[in-house]
């Protein structure tokens, strides 16, 4: 089946630094990737939709200058949390769509970000 | 925007018992997906339903989409500890290729021995 690899799985950083999270589709080409954020005991919140070769579309309330998304190829999308603050601590999950618009999304295993 | 209501929010069942989780929308669902998530991990795709009245099964898990395509149920037969986790339903807000997937708040399932 389709595999999405997300790295790193855990990261601890100091306030003010930037963190990059990678999301790769290993055995398929993903024209669209999605980035979600999940707070404890809550559902996934869509942050942005990333299409290969174009600018990401951010959801309302998500700061695009803070959460930089780059979808440089059909198999790689990155999320960079810039100037991280403790309130950015969360669980970030990427997903990728393989195939048509009604194909299921396949998810990475998530990245636990802790900002101290 | 579309909202998905999941019920119950949490559920504790004894091993071997059956259970049902519901997912309801006020709008027509264009593709209904069921995922399972263990704490701190990614989501595992379970099933996708598209047509009204559709029903799919995988091992001991059965998912149905009603005729109006506004409600789906996930039924687990003879639950096992391996079924424990959070189950999320997700649906597209529209039927175009640019639609995004929104999720319900999840149902946390615990299976007691």
Interface residues (C-beta under 8 A of the other chain):
Chain A: X4 X6 X34 X42 X43 X44 X46 X49 X91 X93 X95 X100 X101 X102 X104 X105 X106 X107 X108 X109 X110 X112
Chain B: X30 X31 X33 X35 X40 X41 X42 X43 X44 X45 X48 X50 X88 X90 X92 X95 X96 X97 X98 X99 X100 X101 X102 X103 X104 X105 X106
